[in-house]
Amino acid sequence: MKLTIERAALLRSLSHISSVVERRNTIPILGNVRLVAEGATLKLTATDMDLEVVETCPALVEQAGETTTPAHTLFDIVRKLPDGSQVELSLSGGDGMITVRAGRSQFRLGCLPVADFPVLHSGDLSTHFKVSAGDLSALIARTRFAISTEETRYYLNGIYFHTTSDPENPMLRAVATDGHRLARVELPAPVGAEQMPGIILPRKAVTEIAKLLGEDETLEVSVSLGKTKARIEVGDVTLTTKLIDGTFPDYERVIPTGNNKHLRVPTKAFAAAVDRVATIAIEKTRAIKMSIGNGSLILSATSPEAGSATEELEVDYSEGGQEIGFNSRYLLDITQQVTGEELELQMADSASPTIVKDANDGSALYVLMPMRV
């Protein structure tokens, strides 16, 4: 194998690939990236047995071939090479080492047999649809903060994607919850997605997909789904992932329907005030109290060590006095997802879940459990 490739193209591909590879592996081959040179391209593949990313980039191939070499070491080498470098990769058949050259720099890396490199078969992917990178990115970005990190409730360790059953206006929904807060974001279902199976996309796959989508929102993304795996194609990158084998809870039961106390407040002013008052909140609970009266909202926090803080805001509210407490971190996470100028809180009482939403955008809905303060 012998080829020459631009440093920028190789670095971009390796940055996508290397994040899939775990730093510590009990199986040595999983620490490697597979390199396949053929035609006028270099194809790079990385996997952790649950997730596989394949990227193709243009290269000047003098001699076709394939091998595997340590992914993070190769990435670190290419990252430290000068901008504009032409990188030459060559594999000599004798010693099983790959040589990396750029200018006066030369590195020799060990290789492992290609036959040992695992392949993640996608299986039967019966549902196919296309969606813009911007739309899919918005679904992920506005829900991923609520993914649970509690491993015992593994079925909450990802985002639940499904379509609503309304035949007149089917919606593609993304839902995530950790038991303390819930995020639900939807958009009109793309053609072909109407009958998709409900899937739970794992946290690591969500992170990798978000990286791929963040570069160009105008790209068209091809999505293929089955019962156990999903494949996402963005430009020259194909990501295949196993899905979480579990049943996502009936989240609709968590969303309250009788919250009749509605409060509207400027989003940025509210987020800034919560952030300031939370400086005093107890580190463990991060609790702040909201005291609501006609036209006013007083945010307060107390701590035996740090003291106390209060801040008053003018709000649109006229439905009687109310006191309710929240985890300030959870509240800020939600406000960061609201892009509109006004935030709306729909409450029932101090012990019941509160709905938070953009006052002028019905596509996103958040549910937050209160705290005793």
C-alpha positions as a Markdown table, in Angstrom:
| # | Residue | x | y | z |
|---|---|---|---|---|
| 1 | Met | 0.0 | 0.0 | 0.0 |
| 2 | Lys | 1.3 | 3.4 | -0.9 |
| 3 | Leu | -0.6 | 6.7 | -1.1 |
| 4 | Thr | -0.3 | 10.5 | -0.6 |
| 5 | Ile | -3.0 | 12.6 | 1.0 |
| 6 | Glu | -3.5 | 16.2 | 2.1 |
| 7 | Arg | -3.0 | 16.6 | 5.8 |
| 8 | Ala | -6.2 | 18.6 | 6.2 |
| 9 | Ala | -8.4 | 15.9 | 4.6 |
| 10 | Leu | -6.7 | 13.1 | 6.7 |
| 11 | Leu | -6.9 | 15.1 | 9.9 |
| 12 | Arg | -10.6 | 15.7 | 9.4 |
| 13 | Ser | -11.4 | 12.1 | 8.8 |
| 14 | Leu | -9.2 | 10.9 | 11.7 |
| 15 | Ser | -11.0 | 13.4 | 14.1 |
| 16 | His | -14.3 | 11.7 | 13.2 |
| 17 | Ile | -12.9 | 8.2 | 13.4 |
| 18 | Ser | -10.6 | 8.4 | 16.5 |
| 19 | Ser | -13.4 | 9.6 | 18.9 |
| 20 | Val | -15.1 | 6.2 | 18.3 |
| 21 | Val | -12.0 | 4.3 | 19.5 |
| 22 | Glu | -11.7 | 3.9 | 23.2 |
| 23 | Arg | -8.4 | 4.9 | 24.8 |
| 24 | Arg | -8.2 | 1.7 | 26.7 |
| 25 | Asn | -9.1 | -1.6 | 25.0 |
| 26 | Thr | -8.8 | -5.2 | 26.2 |
| 27 | Ile | -9.0 | -6.2 | 22.6 |
| 28 | Pro | -5.9 | -4.6 | 20.8 |
| 29 | Ile | -7.5 | -4.5 | 17.3 |
| 30 | Leu | -10.3 | -2.2 | 18.6 |
| 31 | Gly | -7.6 | 0.4 | 19.2 |
| 32 | Asn | -6.8 | 0.5 | 15.5 |
| 33 | Val | -8.2 | 2.2 | 12.5 |
| 34 | Arg | -8.6 | 0.2 | 9.3 |
| 35 | Leu | -7.1 | 1.9 | 6.2 |
| 36 | Val | -8.1 | 0.8 | 2.7 |
| 37 | Ala | -6.5 | 2.4 | -0.3 |
| 38 | Glu | -8.1 | 1.8 | -3.7 |
| 39 | Gly | -9.0 | 3.8 | -6.8 |
| 40 | Ala | -8.5 | 7.4 | -5.8 |
| 41 | Thr | -9.6 | 7.2 | -2.2 |
| 42 | Leu | -8.6 | 6.2 | 1.3 |
| 43 | Lys | -11.3 | 4.6 | 3.4 |
| 44 | Leu | -10.9 | 4.8 | 7.2 |
| 45 | Thr | -13.0 | 2.6 | 9.5 |
| 46 | Ala | -13.2 | 2.5 | 13.3 |
| 47 | Thr | -15.4 | 0.5 | 15.7 |
| 48 | Asp | -16.0 | -0.4 | 19.3 |
| 49 | Met | -18.2 | -3.4 | 18.4 |
| 50 | Asp | -21.4 | -1.3 | 19.1 |
| 51 | Leu | -20.6 | 1.7 | 16.8 |
| 52 | Glu | -18.8 | 1.8 | 13.5 |
| 53 | Val | -17.8 | 4.9 | 11.5 |
| 54 | Val | -16.6 | 4.7 | 7.9 |
| 55 | Glu | -15.2 | 7.7 | 6.1 |
| 56 | Thr | -13.9 | 8.1 | 2.6 |
| 57 | Cys | -11.5 | 10.8 | 1.5 |
| 58 | Pro | -9.7 | 11.6 | -1.7 |
| 59 | Ala | -6.1 | 10.4 | -2.0 |
| 60 | Leu | -3.4 | 9.8 | -4.7 |
| 61 | Val | -3.1 | 6.0 | -4.5 |
| 62 | Glu | 0.1 | 4.6 | -6.1 |
| 63 | Gln | -0.4 | 1.1 | -4.8 |
| 64 | Ala | -3.7 | -0.3 | -3.5 |
| 65 | Gly | -3.8 | -2.2 | -0.2 |
| 66 | Glu | -5.1 | -2.3 | 3.4 |
| 67 | Thr | -3.9 | -2.5 | 6.9 |
| 68 | Thr | -4.8 | -1.5 | 10.5 |
| 69 | Thr | -2.7 | 0.8 | 12.7 |
| 70 | Pro | -3.2 | 2.6 | 16.1 |
| 71 | Ala | -5.9 | 5.2 | 15.6 |
| 72 | His | -5.0 | 7.7 | 18.4 |
| 73 | Thr | -1.3 | 7.6 | 17.6 |
| 74 | Leu | -1.9 | 8.3 | 13.9 |
| 75 | Phe | -4.3 | 11.1 | 14.8 |
| 76 | Asp | -1.8 | 12.7 | 17.1 |
| 77 | Ile | 1.0 | 12.5 | 14.5 |
| 78 | Val | -1.2 | 14.1 | 11.8 |
| 79 | Arg | -2.5 | 16.7 | 14.2 |
| 80 | Lys | 1.1 | 17.9 | 14.9 |
| 81 | Leu | 2.2 | 18.0 | 11.3 |
| 82 | Pro | 2.5 | 21.5 | 9.7 |
| 83 | Asp | -0.5 | 22.9 | 7.9 |
| 84 | Gly | -0.5 | 22.2 | 4.1 |
| 85 | Ser | 1.6 | 19.1 | 4.5 |
| 86 | Gln | 1.3 | 16.2 | 2.0 |
| 87 | Val | 1.3 | 13.0 | 4.0 |
| 88 | Glu | 2.6 | 9.8 | 2.5 |
| 89 | Leu | 1.5 | 6.5 | 3.9 |
| 90 | Ser | 3.3 | 3.4 | 2.8 |
| 91 | Leu | 3.2 | -0.2 | 3.9 |
| 92 | Ser | 6.2 | -2.5 | 3.3 |
| 93 | Gly | 5.3 | -6.2 | 3.1 |
| 94 | Gly | 8.4 | -7.4 | 5.0 |
| 95 | Asp | 8.2 | -6.0 | 8.6 |
| 96 | Gly | 4.5 | -5.3 | 8.9 |
| 97 | Met | 5.1 | -1.6 | 9.7 |
| 98 | Ile | 3.4 | 1.4 | 8.2 |
| 99 | Thr | 5.5 | 4.5 | 7.4 |
| 100 | Val | 4.1 | 8.0 | 7.7 |
| 101 | Arg | 6.1 | 10.7 | 6.0 |
| 102 | Ala | 5.6 | 14.5 | 5.7 |
| 103 | Gly | 8.4 | 16.8 | 4.8 |
| 104 | Arg | 11.4 | 15.8 | 6.9 |
| 105 | Ser | 9.3 | 13.9 | 9.5 |
| 106 | Gln | 9.0 | 10.2 | 9.4 |
| 107 | Phe | 7.2 | 7.8 | 11.7 |
| 108 | Arg | 6.9 | 4.0 | 11.7 |
| 109 | Leu | 3.8 | 2.4 | 13.3 |
| 110 | Gly | 3.0 | -1.2 | 14.1 |
| 111 | Cys | 0.1 | -2.9 | 12.3 |
| 112 | Leu | -2.3 | -5.7 | 13.1 |
| 113 | Pro | -3.9 | -8.1 | 10.6 |
| 114 | Val | -6.9 | -6.8 | 8.7 |
| 115 | Ala | -8.6 | -10.2 | 9.1 |
| 116 | Asp | -8.9 | -9.6 | 12.9 |
| 117 | Phe | -10.7 | -6.2 | 12.4 |
| 118 | Pro | -14.4 | -6.7 | 13.3 |
| 119 | Val | -17.2 | -5.7 | 10.9 |
| 120 | Leu | -20.5 | -4.4 | 12.3 |
| 121 | His | -23.1 | -5.8 | 9.9 |
| 122 | Ser | -26.1 | -3.6 | 9.6 |
| 123 | Gly | -28.7 | -6.4 | 9.2 |
| 124 | Asp | -32.2 | -5.7 | 7.9 |
| 125 | Leu | -32.8 | -2.0 | 7.7 |
| 126 | Ser | -36.4 | -1.7 | 6.5 |
| 127 | Thr | -37.1 | 2.0 | 7.1 |
| 128 | His | -35.4 | 4.6 | 4.9 |
| 129 | Phe | -35.9 | 8.4 | 4.9 |
| 130 | Lys | -33.9 | 11.6 | 4.4 |
| 131 | Val | -33.8 | 14.6 | 6.6 |
| 132 | Ser | -31.8 | 17.8 | 6.6 |
| 133 | Ala | -28.7 | 17.9 | 8.9 |
| 134 | Gly | -30.1 | 21.1 | 10.5 |
| 135 | Asp | -33.4 | 19.4 | 11.5 |
| 136 | Leu | -31.8 | 16.3 | 12.8 |
| 137 | Ser | -29.2 | 18.3 | 14.6 |
| 138 | Ala | -31.9 | 20.4 | 16.3 |
| 139 | Leu | -33.8 | 17.3 | 17.5 |
| 140 | Ile | -30.6 | 16.0 | 19.1 |
| 141 | Ala | -29.2 | 19.2 | 20.5 |
| 142 | Arg | -32.5 | 20.2 | 22.2 |
| 143 | Thr | -33.0 | 16.8 | 23.9 |
| 144 | Arg | -29.6 | 15.2 | 24.6 |
| 145 | Phe | -29.0 | 17.2 | 27.9 |
| 146 | Ala | -31.8 | 15.1 | 29.5 |
| 147 | Ile | -30.3 | 11.7 | 28.7 |
| 148 | Ser | -29.9 | 9.6 | 31.9 |
| 149 | Thr | -26.3 | 8.6 | 32.9 |
| 150 | Glu | -27.7 | 6.0 | 35.4 |
| 151 | Glu | -26.5 | 2.7 | 33.9 |
| 152 | Thr | -29.0 | 0.6 | 35.8 |
| 153 | Arg | -31.8 | 2.2 | 33.8 |
| 154 | Tyr | -30.1 | 1.5 | 30.6 |
| 155 | Tyr | -33.2 | 2.1 | 28.5 |
| 156 | Leu | -32.9 | 5.8 | 29.4 |
| 157 | Asn | -29.3 | 6.1 | 28.3 |
| 158 | Gly | -30.2 | 7.5 | 24.9 |
| 159 | Ile | -32.7 | 9.4 | 22.8 |
| 160 | Tyr | -36.1 | 7.8 | 21.9 |
| 161 | Phe | -37.1 | 8.5 | 18.3 |
| 162 | His | -40.5 | 7.6 | 17.0 |
| 163 | Thr | -43.4 | 9.0 | 14.9 |
| 164 | Thr | -46.8 | 10.0 | 16.2 |
| 165 | Ser | -49.8 | 8.0 | 15.1 |
| 166 | Asp | -51.8 | 11.0 | 13.7 |
| 167 | Pro | -52.3 | 10.0 | 10.0 |
| 168 | Glu | -53.2 | 13.6 | 9.0 |
| 169 | Asn | -50.0 | 15.2 | 10.5 |
| 170 | Pro | -47.4 | 12.6 | 11.6 |
| 171 | Met | -44.5 | 14.0 | 13.6 |
| 172 | Leu | -41.0 | 12.7 | 14.2 |
| 173 | Arg | -40.3 | 13.0 | 17.9 |
| 174 | Ala | -37.1 | 12.9 | 19.9 |
| 175 | Val | -37.6 | 12.3 | 23.7 |
| 176 | Ala | -35.1 | 12.0 | 26.5 |
| 177 | Thr | -35.5 | 11.8 | 30.3 |
| 178 | Asp | -33.5 | 11.1 | 33.4 |
| 179 | Gly | -36.4 | 10.9 | 35.8 |
| 180 | His | -35.9 | 14.5 | 37.0 |
| 181 | Arg | -36.6 | 16.3 | 33.7 |
| 182 | Leu | -38.0 | 15.4 | 30.3 |
| 183 | Ala | -37.3 | 16.9 | 26.8 |
| 184 | Arg | -39.6 | 16.3 | 23.9 |
| 185 | Val | -38.9 | 17.9 | 20.5 |
| 186 | Glu | -40.8 | 17.2 | 17.2 |
| 187 | Leu | -40.9 | 18.1 | 13.6 |
| 188 | Pro | -43.0 | 17.0 | 10.6 |
| 189 | Ala | -42.2 | 13.4 | 9.8 |
| 190 | Pro | -40.0 | 13.1 | 6.6 |
| 191 | Val | -41.4 | 11.0 | 3.8 |
| 192 | Gly | -40.7 | 7.4 | 4.5 |
| 193 | Ala | -40.5 | 7.9 | 8.3 |
| 194 | Glu | -44.2 | 7.5 | 9.0 |
| 195 | Gln | -44.0 | 3.8 | 9.8 |
| 196 | Met | -40.6 | 3.8 | 11.5 |
| 197 | Pro | -40.1 | 1.5 | 14.5 |
| 198 | Gly | -39.5 | 3.3 | 17.8 |
| 199 | Ile | -35.8 | 3.3 | 18.5 |
| 200 | Ile | -33.5 | 4.3 | 21.4 |
| 201 | Leu | -30.3 | 5.8 | 20.0 |
| 202 | Pro | -27.4 | 5.2 | 22.5 |
| 203 | Arg | -25.6 | 8.2 | 24.1 |
| 204 | Lys | -22.3 | 7.6 | 22.4 |
| 205 | Ala | -24.0 | 7.3 | 19.0 |
| 206 | Val | -25.9 | 10.6 | 19.7 |
| 207 | Thr | -22.6 | 12.3 | 20.5 |
| 208 | Glu | -20.9 | 11.1 | 17.3 |
| 209 | Ile | -23.8 | 12.0 | 15.1 |
| 210 | Ala | -24.0 | 15.5 | 16.6 |
| 211 | Lys | -20.3 | 16.0 | 15.6 |
| 212 | Leu | -21.0 | 14.9 | 12.1 |
| 213 | Leu | -24.1 | 17.1 | 11.7 |
| 214 | Gly | -22.5 | 20.2 | 13.2 |
| 215 | Glu | -20.4 | 21.0 | 10.2 |
| 216 | Asp | -22.9 | 21.8 | 7.5 |
| 217 | Glu | -26.7 | 22.2 | 8.3 |
| 218 | Thr | -27.7 | 22.2 | 4.6 |
| 219 | Leu | -26.5 | 18.6 | 4.0 |
| 220 | Glu | -29.0 | 15.9 | 3.4 |
| 221 | Val | -28.8 | 13.0 | 5.8 |
| 222 | Ser | -29.9 | 9.5 | 4.8 |
| 223 | Val | -31.3 | 7.5 | 7.7 |
| 224 | Ser | -31.9 | 3.7 | 7.6 |
| 225 | Leu | -33.5 | 1.9 | 10.6 |
| 226 | Gly | -34.1 | -1.6 | 11.7 |
| 227 | Lys | -35.1 | -3.2 | 15.0 |
| 228 | Thr | -31.6 | -3.6 | 16.3 |
| 229 | Lys | -29.4 | -1.2 | 14.3 |
| 230 | Ala | -29.4 | 2.2 | 12.6 |
| 231 | Arg | -27.3 | 3.7 | 9.8 |
| 232 | Ile | -26.7 | 7.4 | 9.3 |
| 233 | Glu | -25.0 | 8.7 | 6.1 |
| 234 | Val | -23.7 | 12.3 | 6.1 |
| 235 | Gly | -21.6 | 13.2 | 3.1 |
| 236 | Asp | -18.7 | 10.8 | 2.9 |
| 237 | Val | -19.3 | 9.4 | 6.4 |
| 238 | Thr | -21.4 | 6.4 | 7.3 |
| 239 | Leu | -22.2 | 5.7 | 10.9 |
| 240 | Thr | -23.7 | 2.4 | 11.9 |
| 241 | Thr | -24.8 | 1.8 | 15.5 |
| 242 | Lys | -26.5 | -0.9 | 17.6 |
| 243 | Leu | -29.7 | 0.4 | 19.3 |
| 244 | Ile | -30.5 | 0.1 | 22.9 |
| 245 | Asp | -32.5 | -3.2 | 23.4 |
| 246 | Gly | -35.2 | -2.0 | 25.8 |
| 247 | Thr | -38.6 | -0.4 | 26.1 |
| 248 | Phe | -38.7 | 3.4 | 26.6 |
| 249 | Pro | -41.3 | 4.2 | 29.3 |
| 250 | Asp | -44.7 | 5.8 | 28.4 |
| 251 | Tyr | -43.4 | 9.3 | 28.7 |
| 252 | Glu | -46.9 | 10.8 | 27.9 |
| 253 | Arg | -48.0 | 9.9 | 31.4 |
| 254 | Val | -45.4 | 12.2 | 32.9 |
| 255 | Ile | -46.5 | 15.2 | 30.9 |
| 256 | Pro | -49.1 | 17.0 | 33.0 |
| 257 | Thr | -52.4 | 18.2 | 31.4 |
| 258 | Gly | -54.0 | 20.3 | 34.1 |
| 259 | Asn | -51.3 | 22.9 | 34.8 |
| 260 | Asn | -53.4 | 26.1 | 34.7 |
| 261 | Lys | -51.0 | 28.7 | 36.2 |
| 262 | His | -49.1 | 30.2 | 33.3 |
| 263 | Leu | -46.1 | 32.5 | 33.8 |
| 264 | Arg | -44.3 | 34.3 | 31.0 |
| 265 | Val | -40.8 | 35.8 | 31.4 |
| 266 | Pro | -38.1 | 37.1 | 29.1 |
| 267 | Thr | -35.8 | 34.1 | 28.4 |
| 268 | Lys | -32.4 | 35.7 | 28.6 |
| 269 | Ala | -33.2 | 37.8 | 31.7 |
| 270 | Phe | -34.6 | 34.8 | 33.5 |
| 271 | Ala | -31.6 | 32.5 | 32.6 |
| 272 | Ala | -29.2 | 35.2 | 33.8 |
| 273 | Ala | -31.1 | 35.8 | 37.0 |
| 274 | Val | -31.2 | 32.0 | 37.8 |
| 275 | Asp | -27.5 | 31.8 | 37.1 |
| 276 | Arg | -26.7 | 34.7 | 39.4 |
| 277 | Val | -28.8 | 33.5 | 42.3 |
| 278 | Ala | -27.6 | 29.9 | 41.9 |
| 279 | Thr | -24.1 | 31.1 | 42.8 |
| 280 | Ile | -25.2 | 30.9 | 46.5 |
| 281 | Ala | -27.1 | 27.6 | 46.2 |
| 282 | Ile | -25.9 | 24.6 | 48.1 |
| 283 | Glu | -23.5 | 22.7 | 45.9 |
| 284 | Lys | -25.2 | 19.3 | 46.4 |
| 285 | Thr | -28.8 | 20.2 | 45.6 |
| 286 | Arg | -28.3 | 23.5 | 43.6 |
| 287 | Ala | -31.8 | 24.4 | 44.8 |
| 288 | Ile | -33.4 | 27.8 | 44.2 |
| 289 | Lys | -36.9 | 29.0 | 45.2 |
| 290 | Met | -39.3 | 30.8 | 42.9 |
| 291 | Ser | -41.8 | 33.0 | 44.8 |
| 292 | Ile | -44.4 | 34.1 | 42.3 |
| 293 | Gly | -47.0 | 36.9 | 42.7 |
| 294 | Asn | -49.1 | 39.1 | 40.4 |
| 295 | Gly | -46.6 | 40.6 | 37.9 |
| 296 | Ser | -43.5 | 39.6 | 39.8 |
| 297 | Leu | -41.1 | 36.7 | 40.4 |
| 298 | Ile | -38.6 | 36.5 | 43.2 |
| 299 | Leu | -35.7 | 34.0 | 42.8 |
| 300 | Ser | -33.9 | 33.2 | 46.0 |
| 301 | Ala | -31.3 | 30.7 | 47.3 |
| 302 | Thr | -29.7 | 30.2 | 50.8 |
| 303 | Ser | -26.7 | 28.3 | 52.0 |
| 304 | Pro | -25.4 | 27.9 | 55.6 |
| 305 | Glu | -21.8 | 28.6 | 54.3 |
| 306 | Ala | -22.3 | 31.2 | 51.5 |
| 307 | Gly | -25.3 | 33.2 | 52.7 |
| 308 | Ser | -28.3 | 34.2 | 50.6 |
| 309 | Ala | -29.3 | 35.8 | 47.3 |
| 310 | Thr | -32.5 | 37.2 | 45.9 |
| 311 | Glu | -33.4 | 38.8 | 42.6 |
| 312 | Glu | -36.8 | 40.1 | 41.4 |
| 313 | Leu | -38.1 | 40.0 | 37.8 |
| 314 | Glu | -41.2 | 41.5 | 36.2 |
| 315 | Val | -43.3 | 38.7 | 34.7 |
| 316 | Asp | -46.6 | 38.2 | 33.0 |
| 317 | Tyr | -48.5 | 36.4 | 35.7 |
| 318 | Ser | -51.9 | 37.1 | 37.4 |
| 319 | Glu | -53.1 | 33.8 | 38.9 |
| 320 | Gly | -52.4 | 34.0 | 42.6 |
| 321 | Gly | -49.4 | 33.4 | 44.8 |
| 322 | Gln | -47.2 | 30.4 | 44.3 |
| 323 | Glu | -43.9 | 29.1 | 45.7 |
| 324 | Ile | -41.9 | 26.3 | 44.0 |
| 325 | Gly | -38.3 | 25.1 | 44.1 |
| 326 | Phe | -36.1 | 23.7 | 41.3 |
| 327 | Asn | -32.6 | 22.4 | 40.7 |
| 328 | Ser | -31.0 | 25.5 | 39.2 |
| 329 | Arg | -28.7 | 23.4 | 36.9 |
| 330 | Tyr | -31.7 | 21.6 | 35.4 |
| 331 | Leu | -33.6 | 24.8 | 34.9 |
| 332 | Leu | -30.6 | 26.4 | 33.1 |
| 333 | Asp | -30.2 | 23.4 | 30.9 |
| 334 | Ile | -33.8 | 23.8 | 29.7 |
| 335 | Thr | -33.6 | 27.6 | 29.2 |
| 336 | Gln | -30.5 | 27.1 | 27.0 |
| 337 | Gln | -32.7 | 25.2 | 24.6 |
| 338 | Val | -35.3 | 27.9 | 24.3 |
| 339 | Thr | -34.3 | 30.2 | 21.4 |
| 340 | Gly | -37.4 | 32.5 | 21.6 |
| 341 | Glu | -37.6 | 35.8 | 23.5 |
| 342 | Glu | -40.2 | 34.6 | 26.0 |
| 343 | Leu | -40.2 | 31.5 | 28.2 |
| 344 | Glu | -43.5 | 30.0 | 29.5 |
| 345 | Leu | -43.8 | 28.0 | 32.7 |
| 346 | Gln | -47.1 | 26.1 | 33.2 |
| 347 | Met | -47.6 | 25.1 | 36.9 |
| 348 | Ala | -50.1 | 23.4 | 39.1 |
| 349 | Asp | -48.7 | 23.5 | 42.6 |
| 350 | Ser | -45.3 | 23.3 | 44.4 |
| 351 | Ala | -45.3 | 19.4 | 44.3 |
| 352 | Ser | -46.4 | 18.8 | 40.7 |
| 353 | Pro | -44.3 | 18.7 | 37.5 |
| 354 | Thr | -43.9 | 22.0 | 35.7 |
| 355 | Ile | -44.0 | 22.4 | 31.9 |
| 356 | Val | -41.5 | 24.7 | 30.4 |
| 357 | Lys | -41.7 | 25.8 | 26.7 |
| 358 | Asp | -40.9 | 28.5 | 24.3 |
| 359 | Ala | -43.9 | 30.9 | 24.4 |
| 360 | Asn | -44.0 | 31.1 | 20.6 |
| 361 | Asp | -42.8 | 27.6 | 19.5 |
| 362 | Gly | -44.9 | 24.5 | 20.1 |
| 363 | Ser | -42.3 | 22.1 | 18.7 |
| 364 | Ala | -40.4 | 21.7 | 22.0 |
| 365 | Leu | -41.7 | 20.9 | 25.4 |
| 366 | Tyr | -39.9 | 20.3 | 28.6 |
| 367 | Val | -41.1 | 18.8 | 31.9 |
| 368 | Leu | -39.2 | 19.6 | 35.2 |
| 369 | Met | -39.8 | 18.0 | 38.6 |
| 370 | Pro | -39.9 | 20.5 | 41.5 |
| 371 | Met | -37.8 | 20.3 | 44.7 |
| 372 | Arg | -38.6 | 21.0 | 48.3 |
| 373 | Val | -36.8 | 24.2 | 49.4 |
